[in-house]
Amino acid sequence: MAIIITDECINCGACEPECPNNAIYEAAENYKLSDGTTLSGNVVLPNGNELNADEDQEAIDDEVYFIVADKCTECIGFHDEPQCAAVCPVDCCVPDEENEETEAQLTAKKDFLHK
């Protein structure tokens, strides 16, 4: 499953540079799926959603850092554990129960993001 950042986040920013998929953004920051990935142009995501990877997407949270679930692979293929959770000083990076994925799905997502 993807990781989420809870509202207990203190906006320290420790997690953002640790993400190998560039899936973590500062509060209120728009994002692009192409940020930190090889995605470009119109893409169909593994979950079936279609969008342009180069277009700005609206920020998911305007108060605390947030993780884009479509880019989160729990660091599969890069590290042994999610790095955001490993460096978070307040333990607010937790599994997102609404985005459950198997290790095989996370590996496929990693391969999709970094062709």
MDAnalysis code that builds the backbone (N, CA, C; Angstrom):
import MDAnalysis as mda
import numpy as np

u = mda.Universe.empty(345, n_residues=115, atom_resindex=np.repeat(np.arange(115), 3), trajectory=True)
u.add_TopologyAttr("name", ["N", "CA", "C"] * 115)
u.add_TopologyAttr("resid", np.arange(1, 116))
u.add_TopologyAttr("resname", ["MET", "ALA", "ILE", "ILE", "ILE", "THR", "ASP", "GLU", "CYS", "ILE", "ASN", "CYS", "GLY", "ALA", "CYS", "GLU", "PRO", "GLU", "CYS", "PRO", "ASN", "ASN", "ALA", "ILE", "TYR", "GLU", "ALA", "ALA", "GLU", "ASN", "TYR", "LYS", "LEU", "SER", "ASP", "GLY", "THR", "THR", "LEU", "SER", "GLY", "ASN", "VAL", "VAL", "LEU", "PRO", "ASN", "GLY", "ASN", "GLU", "LEU", "ASN", "ALA", "ASP", "GLU", "ASP", "GLN", "GLU", "ALA", "ILE", "ASP", "ASP", "GLU", "VAL", "TYR", "PHE", "ILE", "VAL", "ALA", "ASP", "LYS", "CYS", "THR", "GLU", "CYS", "ILE", "GLY", "PHE", "HIS", "ASP", "GLU", "PRO", "GLN", "CYS", "ALA", "ALA", "VAL", "CYS", "PRO", "VAL", "ASP", "CYS", "CYS", "VAL", "PRO", "ASP", "GLU", "GLU", "ASN", "GLU", "GLU", "THR", "GLU", "ALA", "GLN", "LEU", "THR", "ALA", "LYS", "LYS", "ASP", "PHE", "LEU", "HIS", "LYS"])
u.atoms.positions = np.array([
    [0.839, -1.178, 0.000],
    [0.000, 0.000, 0.000],
    [0.880, 1.236, 0.000],
    [0.352, 2.310, -0.486],
    [1.089, 3.570, -0.480],
    [1.195, 4.091, 0.954],
    [2.019, 5.084, 1.122],
    [2.201, 5.729, 2.425],
    [1.471, 7.076, 2.370],
    [0.907, 7.488, 3.497],
    [0.315, 8.825, 3.596],
    [1.006, 9.577, 4.727],
    [0.862, 10.875, 4.695],
    [1.380, 11.728, 5.759],
    [0.174, 12.259, 6.523],
    [0.143, 12.008, 7.804],
    [-1.001, 12.422, 8.617],
    [-0.908, 13.908, 8.971],
    [-1.984, 14.416, 9.543],
    [-2.023, 15.828, 9.919],
    [-1.153, 16.137, 11.137],
    [-0.480, 15.111, 11.662],
    [0.479, 15.331, 12.745],
    [1.816, 15.831, 12.212],
    [1.934, 15.923, 10.894],
    [3.153, 16.394, 10.243],
    [3.513, 17.793, 10.761],
    [4.808, 17.994, 11.038],
    [5.279, 19.291, 11.517],
    [5.937, 20.103, 10.388],
    [5.790, 19.628, 9.161],
    [6.321, 20.312, 7.976],
    [7.830, 20.548, 8.052],
    [8.547, 19.575, 8.569],
    [9.999, 19.714, 8.686],
    [10.711, 19.490, 7.356],
    [10.080, 18.725, 6.455],
    [10.672, 18.494, 5.143],
    [11.687, 17.378, 5.077],
    [11.903, 16.646, 6.152],
    [12.909, 15.577, 6.156],
    [12.589, 14.478, 5.150],
    [11.330, 14.224, 4.917],
    [10.908, 13.125, 4.053],
    [11.112, 13.407, 2.558],
    [10.891, 14.631, 2.161],
    [10.866, 14.971, 0.728],
    [12.114, 14.539, -0.040],
    [13.318, 14.868, 0.404],
    [14.493, 14.478, -0.383],
    [14.798, 12.983, -0.343],
    [14.178, 12.251, 0.558],
    [14.441, 10.816, 0.691],
    [13.671, 9.968, -0.313],
    [12.634, 10.527, -0.928],
    [11.747, 9.749, -1.798],
    [12.382, 9.517, -3.172],
    [12.618, 8.258, -3.542],
    [13.235, 7.970, -4.836],
    [12.299, 8.206, -6.020],
    [11.022, 8.373, -5.754],
    [10.044, 8.587, -6.813],
    [9.573, 10.033, -6.909],
    [10.120, 10.883, -6.072],
    [9.687, 12.281, -6.021],
    [8.166, 12.360, -5.839],
    [7.667, 11.547, -4.906],
    [6.228, 11.463, -4.654],
    [5.770, 12.347, -3.504],
    [6.700, 13.012, -2.840],
    [6.373, 13.825, -1.670],
    [6.505, 15.298, -2.015],
    [5.471, 16.051, -1.648],
    [5.428, 17.475, -1.978],
    [5.056, 18.296, -0.748],
    [5.537, 19.531, -0.755],
    [5.216, 20.469, 0.311],
    [3.738, 20.860, 0.234],
    [3.157, 21.186, 1.357],
    [1.753, 21.595, 1.420],
    [1.446, 22.651, 0.368],
    [0.317, 22.499, -0.298],
    [-0.217, 23.441, -1.287],
    [0.584, 23.495, -2.591],
    [1.591, 22.633, -2.737],
    [2.401, 22.636, -3.957],
    [1.752, 21.749, -5.020],
    [1.539, 22.313, -6.211],
    [1.077, 21.490, -7.314],
    [2.189, 20.524, -7.694],
    [1.821, 19.432, -8.342],
    [2.818, 18.428, -8.700],
    [2.587, 17.929, -10.119],
    [3.594, 17.259, -10.645],
    [3.509, 16.605, -11.949],
    [3.958, 15.160, -11.768],
    [3.310, 14.259, -12.480],
    [3.744, 12.868, -12.419],
    [5.122, 12.699, -13.039],
    [5.496, 13.599, -13.920],
    [6.802, 13.508, -14.569],
    [7.946, 13.899, -13.637],
    [7.653, 14.604, -12.540],
    [8.696, 14.994, -11.580],
    [9.415, 13.751, -11.057],
    [10.700, 13.617, -11.341],
    [11.487, 12.525, -10.798],
    [11.222, 11.161, -11.387],
    [10.468, 11.101, -12.486],
    [10.180, 9.830, -13.147],
    [10.526, 9.964, -14.628],
    [10.349, 8.878, -15.364],
    [10.559, 8.939, -16.814],
    [9.251, 9.161, -17.562],
    [8.164, 9.366, -16.844],
    [6.865, 9.581, -17.487],
    [6.847, 10.910, -18.228],
    [6.143, 10.905, -19.360],
    [6.010, 12.123, -20.151],
    [4.769, 12.015, -21.023],
    [4.103, 13.135, -21.215],
    [2.916, 13.166, -22.077],
    [1.755, 12.402, -21.482],
    [0.824, 12.005, -22.348],
    [-0.363, 11.275, -21.904],
    [0.009, 9.855, -21.503],
    [-0.414, 9.457, -20.314],
    [-0.117, 8.121, -19.797],
    [-1.360, 7.511, -19.181],
    [-1.392, 6.190, -19.177],
    [-2.419, 5.446, -18.460],
    [-1.707, 4.795, -17.283],
    [-2.085, 5.189, -16.091],
    [-1.453, 4.690, -14.874],
    [-1.850, 3.243, -14.612],
    [-1.074, 2.528, -13.829],
    [-1.426, 1.139, -13.504],
    [-2.831, 0.975, -12.923],
    [-3.350, 2.014, -12.268],
    [-4.704, 1.928, -11.703],
    [-5.786, 2.265, -12.722],
    [-5.379, 2.562, -13.970],
    [-6.332, 2.842, -15.038],
    [-6.610, 4.310, -15.280],
    [-6.175, 5.182, -14.382],
    [-6.378, 6.619, -14.575],
    [-5.525, 7.114, -15.733],
    [-6.094, 8.025, -16.519],
    [-5.379, 8.615, -17.642],
    [-5.154, 10.092, -17.366],
    [-3.924, 10.567, -17.639],
    [-3.651, 11.994, -17.526],
    [-2.343, 12.319, -18.219],
    [-2.069, 13.615, -18.302],
    [-0.827, 14.073, -18.903],
    [0.199, 14.233, -17.785],
    [1.280, 13.474, -17.874],
    [2.295, 13.468, -16.818],
    [3.000, 14.805, -16.670],
    [2.965, 15.631, -17.713],
    [3.669, 16.908, -17.685],
    [2.805, 18.074, -17.208],
    [1.516, 17.834, -17.001],
    [0.618, 18.897, -16.563],
    [0.561, 18.973, -15.040],
    [0.452, 20.182, -14.531],
    [0.301, 20.378, -13.094],
    [-0.971, 19.704, -12.600],
    [-0.839, 19.026, -11.477],
    [-1.975, 18.440, -10.777],
    [-2.145, 19.236, -9.485],
    [-3.372, 19.380, -9.065],
    [-3.650, 20.177, -7.869],
    [-3.104, 19.515, -6.610],
    [-2.572, 20.320, -5.722],
    [-2.042, 19.828, -4.453],
    [-3.089, 19.002, -3.718],
    [-2.650, 17.943, -3.073],
    [-3.554, 17.052, -2.347],
    [-3.873, 17.588, -0.960],
    [-2.947, 18.330, -0.385],
    [-3.150, 18.887, 0.950],
    [-2.569, 20.296, 0.981],
    [-3.256, 21.206, 1.624],
    [-2.745, 22.582, 1.678],
    [-2.220, 22.965, 3.056],
    [-2.114, 21.977, 3.964],
    [-1.630, 22.279, 5.308],
    [-0.335, 21.547, 5.675],
    [-0.177, 20.322, 5.175],
    [1.022, 19.535, 5.494],
    [1.562, 18.891, 4.225],
    [2.803, 18.409, 4.302],
    [3.377, 17.657, 3.191],
    [2.423, 16.530, 2.812],
    [2.480, 16.102, 1.549],
    [1.619, 15.007, 1.111],
    [2.372, 14.095, 0.156],
    [1.864, 12.868, 0.027],
    [2.444, 11.868, -0.857],
    [1.438, 11.560, -1.958],
    [1.893, 11.575, -3.200],
    [1.054, 11.228, -4.344],
    [1.041, 9.701, -4.457],
    [-0.114, 9.109, -4.184],
    [-0.222, 7.642, -4.169],
    [0.159, 7.020, -5.507],
    [-0.128, 7.706, -6.605],
    [0.209, 7.163, -7.927],
    [1.712, 7.068, -8.151],
    [2.513, 7.716, -7.302],
    [3.963, 7.676, -7.438],
    [4.647, 6.924, -6.295],
    [3.912, 6.611, -5.242],
    [4.503, 5.953, -4.076],
    [4.616, 4.445, -4.298],
    [5.834, 3.933, -4.134],
    [6.076, 2.493, -4.253],
    [6.597, 1.911, -2.938],
    [6.463, 2.655, -1.858],
    [7.004, 2.251, -0.554],
    [8.493, 1.971, -0.654],
    [9.154, 2.608, -1.609],
    [10.601, 2.472, -1.848],
    [11.004, 1.091, -2.362],
    [10.021, 0.286, -2.780],
    [10.314, -1.026, -3.376],
    [11.264, -0.827, -4.553],
    [12.300, -1.638, -4.614],
    [13.276, -1.554, -5.696],
    [14.381, -0.542, -5.433],
    [14.262, 0.211, -4.346],
    [15.273, 1.203, -3.990],
    [15.851, 0.959, -2.593],
    [14.965, 0.714, -1.624],
    [15.375, 0.563, -0.219],
    [14.579, -0.570, 0.424],
    [15.023, -1.015, 1.579],
    [14.351, -2.101, 2.295],
    [13.094, -1.659, 3.036],
    [12.941, -0.355, 3.232],
    [11.774, 0.175, 3.937],
    [11.463, 1.562, 3.401],
    [10.231, 2.036, 3.573],
    [9.896, 3.391, 3.133],
    [10.779, 4.417, 3.843],
    [11.521, 5.174, 3.075],
    [12.468, 6.121, 3.645],
    [11.793, 7.299, 4.328],
    [10.622, 7.698, 3.861],
    [9.908, 8.802, 4.514],
    [9.604, 8.444, 5.960],
    [9.121, 7.220, 6.173],
    [8.806, 6.776, 7.538],
    [10.072, 6.637, 8.378],
    [11.161, 6.208, 7.739],
    [12.411, 6.005, 8.478],
    [12.991, 7.314, 9.011],
    [12.801, 8.411, 8.283],
    [13.399, 9.685, 8.709],
    [12.428, 10.623, 9.418],
    [11.159, 10.304, 9.437],
    [10.163, 11.201, 10.031],
    [10.336, 11.282, 11.550],
    [10.555, 12.490, 12.079],
    [10.766, 12.627, 13.523],
    [9.502, 12.488, 14.364],
    [8.328, 12.559, 13.729],
    [7.082, 12.458, 14.498],
    [6.230, 11.262, 14.076],
    [6.796, 10.370, 13.292],
    [6.124, 9.138, 12.864],
    [4.759, 9.382, 12.219],
    [4.704, 10.370, 11.313],
    [3.426, 10.659, 10.661],
    [3.332, 10.073, 9.248],
    [4.350, 9.347, 8.794],
    [4.310, 8.659, 7.505],
    [3.874, 7.228, 7.778],
    [2.627, 6.925, 7.439],
    [2.022, 5.644, 7.799],
    [1.378, 5.001, 6.575],
    [1.138, 3.672, 6.624],
    [0.473, 3.011, 5.499],
    [-0.903, 3.606, 5.226],
    [-1.203, 3.762, 3.942],
    [-2.494, 4.294, 3.501],
    [-3.426, 3.122, 3.232],
    [-4.309, 2.853, 4.167],
    [-5.199, 1.698, 4.059],
    [-6.184, 1.806, 2.899],
    [-6.329, 2.993, 2.319],
    [-7.223, 3.161, 1.179],
    [-6.517, 2.897, -0.149],
    [-5.219, 2.650, -0.104],
    [-4.440, 2.364, -1.307],
    [-3.580, 1.128, -1.080],
    [-4.222, -0.007, -0.830],
    [-3.495, -1.244, -0.582],
    [-2.997, -1.833, -1.900],
    [-1.706, -2.192, -1.917],
    [-1.094, -2.795, -3.089],
    [-0.152, -3.904, -2.640],
    [-0.044, -4.935, -3.457],
    [0.870, -6.030, -3.161],
    [2.292, -5.615, -3.536],
    [3.259, -6.397, -3.095],
    [4.644, -6.115, -3.467],
    [4.811, -6.185, -4.982],
    [4.110, -7.125, -5.625],
    [4.179, -7.234, -7.091],
    [3.618, -5.984, -7.760],
    [2.521, -5.448, -7.246],
    [1.941, -4.220, -7.803],
    [2.869, -3.033, -7.594],
    [3.492, -2.954, -6.424],
    [4.420, -1.855, -6.148],
    [5.655, -1.953, -7.048],
    [6.132, -3.172, -7.288],
    [7.278, -3.369, -8.190],
    [6.904, -2.966, -9.612],
    [5.714, -3.346, -10.048],
    [5.251, -2.976, -11.393],
    [5.111, -1.454, -11.501],
    [4.623, -0.804, -10.456],
    [4.500, 0.654, -10.465],
    [5.877, 1.307, -10.555],
    [6.840, 0.774, -9.794],
    [8.211, 1.285, -9.834],
    [8.767, 1.176, -11.262],
    [8.559, 0.022, -11.882],
    [9.036, -0.182, -13.260],
    [8.335, 0.753, -14.232],
    [7.063, 1.019, -14.005],
    [6.294, 1.929, -14.855],
    [6.816, 3.370, -14.727],
    [7.115, 3.781, -13.511],
    [7.573, 5.150, -13.265],
    [8.993, 5.393, -13.757],
    [9.789, 4.334, -13.827],
    [11.214, 4.486, -14.167],
    [11.600, 3.544, -15.296],
    [10.944, 3.680, -16.430],
    [11.228, 2.803, -17.594],
    [12.618, 3.009, -18.113],
])
